[in-house]
Amino acid sequence: MMVQDRSKEAREKLEPVEYDRSIEYIWEWFCDLSGGRDYTEVGPLPLTYTEIKAWSELTKQGPEAWEVKTLKRIDRLFISESLKK
């Protein structure tokens, strides 16, 4: 049985996304939060406000309301894309 390397195919489909570098820290926050998320047999569980609050207290980040909304939006997109696989 031959195993296909789909990672090359996936990388070729990725297109660079333009974004404002001044908000790159929010992506870094999301990656940090996402690294501690729980999973089920179906896929990743959404980040909760409780988890975000605990993370912000532990890391002393103190995100503003719009930053939390942005984290939640990124998370919804992450979950949506994860479930497509």
C-alpha positions as CSV (number, residue, x, y, z in Angstrom):
1,M,0.0,0.0,0.0
2,M,1.4,3.4,-1.0
3,V,0.9,6.3,1.3
4,Q,0.4,9.7,-0.4
5,D,2.1,12.8,0.9
6,R,-0.8,15.2,0.9
7,S,1.2,17.9,2.7
8,K,2.9,19.1,-0.5
9,E,-0.5,19.2,-2.2
10,A,-1.9,21.2,0.7
11,R,1.0,23.7,0.7
12,E,0.5,24.3,-3.0
13,K,-3.1,25.2,-2.5
14,L,-2.2,27.8,0.2
15,E,-2.2,31.3,-0.9
16,P,-0.4,34.1,1.0
17,V,-2.8,36.2,3.0
18,E,-2.2,40.0,3.3
19,Y,-2.8,41.3,6.8
20,D,-1.9,44.3,8.9
21,R,1.3,43.3,10.8
22,S,0.3,45.5,13.7
23,I,-2.2,42.8,14.8
24,E,0.2,39.9,14.3
25,Y,0.2,39.5,18.1
26,I,-3.4,38.4,18.0
27,W,-2.4,35.5,15.8
28,E,0.4,34.6,18.2
29,W,-2.1,34.7,21.1
30,F,-4.4,32.4,19.1
31,C,-1.6,30.0,18.5
32,D,-0.7,30.0,22.1
33,L,-4.4,29.4,23.2
34,S,-5.0,26.8,20.5
35,G,-2.0,24.8,21.7
36,G,-3.8,24.1,24.9
37,R,-7.2,23.3,23.5
38,D,-9.1,20.0,24.0
39,Y,-10.0,17.6,21.2
40,T,-12.7,14.9,20.8
41,E,-12.8,12.1,18.3
42,V,-14.6,14.5,15.9
43,G,-12.1,17.3,16.1
44,P,-11.0,20.4,18.1
45,L,-13.3,21.9,20.7
46,P,-13.9,25.6,20.5
47,L,-12.0,27.9,22.8
48,T,-14.2,29.1,25.7
49,Y,-14.3,32.5,27.3
50,T,-13.3,30.8,30.5
51,E,-10.2,29.4,28.8
52,I,-9.3,32.8,27.3
53,K,-9.8,34.5,30.6
54,A,-7.6,32.0,32.4
55,W,-4.9,32.3,29.7
56,S,-5.0,36.1,29.9
57,E,-4.6,36.0,33.7
58,L,-1.8,33.5,33.5
59,T,0.1,35.3,30.8
60,K,-0.8,38.8,31.9
61,Q,-1.9,39.8,28.4
62,G,-5.2,41.5,29.3
63,P,-6.9,41.5,25.8
64,E,-9.5,44.2,25.1
65,A,-13.0,43.1,24.1
66,W,-12.4,43.6,20.3
67,E,-9.3,41.4,20.7
68,V,-11.3,38.6,22.4
69,K,-13.9,38.8,19.6
70,T,-11.2,38.5,17.0
71,L,-9.7,35.5,18.8
72,K,-13.2,33.9,18.8
73,R,-13.6,34.6,15.1
74,I,-10.3,33.1,14.3
75,D,-11.2,30.1,16.4
76,R,-14.6,29.6,14.5
77,L,-12.7,29.6,11.2
78,F,-10.1,27.2,12.6
79,I,-12.9,24.8,13.8
80,S,-14.7,25.1,10.5
81,E,-11.6,24.3,8.5
82,S,-10.6,21.4,10.8
83,L,-14.0,19.8,10.3
84,K,-13.6,19.8,6.5
85,K,-10.8,17.3,6.7
